Amino acid sequence: MYFTVQDWIAEWNKEAALTQKVLDALTDDSLHQQVYPEGRTLGRIAWHFVSNIPDYLKKFGVEVAKVPYPDEIPSAREIAETFKAVSLQVADALEAQWTEETLKQTQNAFGRMESNASIFMGLIKHIIHHRGQATVLMRQAGLQIPAVYGPSKEGWAQLGVTTPPL
């Protein structure tokens, strides 16, 4: 849980850096990868969680610049660059607009009364959820997966481990 705005910003920055590594590894060709024909593409998933951040924050009282053209999936590079810009804005906005007291306040979040600290933890978890989906689709698209919480297959190989530990 987050008790100070700085706690939240530190967690945000850590997760944003991990997400940035994943988004930086995307290619334009990989954006079309799907698990099944009716499923979201990798590009749709990545753009969804990137372009959704300003709307999510605004719903709960934090103003950041809206992402232009949220319904049009841009290039892989533009997705990564947009995330970088938005993630920096988020940290700045929270620091400028909120206090420790604001984190304790509760409001209705998707039908439940939750503290703002919990609501913003939900934003981080939303991004982590979709980042996980993205890495599966990236693997299917033949991309190398950057290390997130530990070495990826490629990272283990660089360490000389042919069968990663269970």
Backbone torsions as a table, in degrees:
resi	resn	phi	psi	omega
1	MET	NA	158.4	-178.5
2	TYR	-107.0	126.3	-179.6
3	PHE	-105.2	-19.5	176.7
4	THR	-131.2	158.3	176.1
5	VAL	-61.2	-36.7	179.4
6	GLN	-64.8	-35.2	174.6
7	ASP	-58.0	-47.4	-177.5
8	TRP	-65.8	-44.2	-179.3
9	ILE	-62.1	-39.6	178.8
10	ALA	-62.3	-44.9	178.6
11	GLU	-65.6	-43.1	178.1
12	TRP	-57.3	-49.2	-177.3
13	ASN	-62.7	-39.2	178.6
14	LYS	-63.5	-49.1	-179.2
15	GLU	-68.9	-35.4	177.6
16	ALA	-63.6	-39.4	178.7
17	ALA	-64.4	-40.6	177.6
18	LEU	-65.8	-42.2	179.0
19	THR	-65.1	-38.4	179.5
20	GLN	-60.9	-40.8	177.8
21	LYS	-59.2	-41.6	179.5
22	VAL	-66.2	-48.2	-178.0
23	LEU	-65.7	-34.4	178.4
24	ASP	-66.1	-21.6	-179.1
25	ALA	-85.9	-7.6	179.7
26	LEU	-69.4	151.9	171.9
27	THR	-122.6	160.3	178.3
28	ASP	-59.6	-40.9	179.3
29	ASP	-63.1	-36.2	-177.6
30	SER	-68.8	-21.1	-176.9
31	LEU	-62.2	-17.8	-178.9
32	HIS	-89.9	-5.3	-177.4
33	GLN	-63.8	133.9	177.0
34	GLN	-131.1	154.3	173.7
35	VAL	-76.5	-41.2	178.6
36	TYR	-145.0	160.8	-170.4
37	PRO	-55.5	-35.0	-178.5
38	GLU	-90.9	-3.8	-175.3
39	GLY	-77.1	164.4	175.2
40	ARG	-63.7	146.3	173.8
41	THR	-81.2	164.2	175.0
42	LEU	-56.9	-41.6	178.6
43	GLY	-62.2	-42.1	179.4
44	ARG	-64.4	-43.1	179.8
45	ILE	-63.1	-49.9	-178.5
46	ALA	-61.8	-45.7	-178.0
47	TRP	-69.0	-32.5	177.4
48	HIS	-58.4	-53.8	-174.4
49	PHE	-74.0	-26.0	176.1
50	VAL	-72.8	-50.9	-174.9
51	SER	-74.2	-18.8	-178.8
52	ASN	-78.2	-21.5	-173.7
53	ILE	-56.1	-51.3	-179.5
54	PRO	-60.8	-39.4	179.0
55	ASP	-65.4	-42.7	178.1
56	TYR	-58.4	-49.3	-178.0
57	LEU	-64.7	-42.4	-179.8
58	LYS	-60.7	-39.8	179.6
59	LYS	-56.6	-29.9	-176.8
60	PHE	-110.7	17.6	168.8
61	GLY	95.3	17.8	177.7
62	VAL	-119.0	124.6	-177.9
63	GLU	-95.8	123.1	169.8
64	VAL	-135.6	160.0	-178.1
65	ALA	-61.8	136.7	179.1
66	LYS	-71.8	147.4	177.8
67	VAL	-79.0	127.8	178.2
68	PRO	-69.5	146.0	175.4
69	TYR	54.1	55.4	-176.0
70	PRO	-65.8	-16.4	-178.3
71	ASP	-94.6	-5.8	179.4
72	GLU	-108.5	122.7	-178.8
73	ILE	-77.9	118.4	-179.7
74	PRO	-82.8	-170.5	178.2
75	SER	-69.3	164.8	177.9
76	ALA	-58.9	-42.5	179.5
77	ARG	-62.8	-42.8	179.6
78	GLU	-66.0	-36.2	176.2
79	ILE	-60.9	-48.7	-178.8
80	ALA	-63.8	-43.3	-179.9
81	GLU	-66.5	-38.3	178.5
82	THR	-64.8	-43.5	178.7
83	PHE	-60.4	-43.9	-180.0
84	LYS	-57.8	-46.3	-179.4
85	ALA	-65.9	-45.3	-178.5
86	VAL	-65.2	-43.0	-177.0
87	SER	-63.5	-35.9	175.9
88	LEU	-67.9	-40.6	178.2
89	GLN	-62.1	-38.7	-178.5
90	VAL	-61.4	-49.7	-179.6
91	ALA	-60.4	-44.4	179.2
92	ASP	-63.7	-42.8	-178.2
93	ALA	-64.9	-44.2	179.2
94	LEU	-61.9	-43.3	-179.1
95	GLU	-63.5	-39.4	-177.0
96	ALA	-80.4	-33.1	-169.0
97	GLN	-102.8	-17.0	-173.6
98	TRP	-122.8	160.6	177.4
99	THR	-129.9	176.0	176.3
100	GLU	-61.2	-34.8	179.0
101	GLU	-66.2	-38.4	178.8
102	THR	-62.5	-38.4	179.4
103	LEU	-61.3	-32.1	-178.5
104	LYS	-78.4	-23.5	-177.4
105	GLN	-63.3	150.5	179.0
106	THR	-110.8	154.0	174.7
107	GLN	-156.2	166.9	-178.4
108	ASN	-75.2	122.1	178.8
109	ALA	-125.0	101.0	176.4
110	PHE	58.4	42.6	175.8
111	GLY	89.6	2.0	179.2
112	ARG	-128.0	146.2	173.1
113	MET	-83.2	121.8	-178.3
114	GLU	-137.5	154.4	174.0
115	SER	-70.6	155.3	176.5
116	ASN	-61.6	-33.1	176.8
117	ALA	-60.0	-43.1	178.4
118	SER	-67.9	-39.1	179.7
119	ILE	-61.2	-42.2	-179.3
120	PHE	-76.0	-26.8	171.0
121	MET	-63.8	-37.0	177.1
122	GLY	-60.9	-37.1	177.3
123	LEU	-63.1	-45.9	178.8
124	ILE	-61.5	-44.2	180.0
125	LYS	-64.7	-35.3	177.4
126	HIS	-60.5	-44.4	-179.9
127	ILE	-67.6	-41.9	178.7
128	ILE	-61.2	-42.7	178.9
129	HIS	-56.7	-51.3	-178.2
130	HIS	-72.4	-29.1	175.3
131	ARG	-62.4	-39.8	176.8
132	GLY	-63.5	-43.9	176.3
133	GLN	-59.9	-42.0	-177.9
134	ALA	-61.8	-40.7	-177.3
135	THR	-67.2	-33.5	176.1
136	VAL	-64.4	-46.0	179.5
137	LEU	-66.7	-34.3	176.7
138	MET	-62.9	-42.4	178.0
139	ARG	-61.2	-45.3	179.2
140	GLN	-63.1	-30.1	179.5
141	ALA	-82.7	-0.4	177.2
142	GLY	85.9	13.0	179.5
143	LEU	-85.9	154.5	171.8
144	GLN	-80.0	139.3	-177.4
145	ILE	-97.5	126.1	176.8
146	PRO	-70.1	154.1	175.2
147	ALA	-63.9	135.9	176.8
148	VAL	-114.9	-76.5	177.9
149	TYR	-101.4	4.4	179.2
150	GLY	176.0	177.8	-177.6
151	PRO	-61.2	143.7	170.3
152	SER	-84.6	-178.8	177.6
153	LYS	-52.6	-45.9	-179.3
154	GLU	-66.3	-37.3	178.4
155	GLY	-65.2	-41.5	176.5
156	TRP	-62.6	-41.7	-179.9
157	ALA	-61.1	-40.4	178.5
158	GLN	-64.2	-25.9	176.8
159	LEU	-85.6	-0.7	179.8
160	GLY	83.7	13.8	-179.4
161	VAL	-99.1	116.2	-179.2
162	THR	-88.6	-26.9	176.1
163	THR	-123.3	101.5	-178.5
164	PRO	-58.7	148.1	179.5
165	PRO	-62.9	153.1	178.3
166	LEU	-74.5	NA	NA
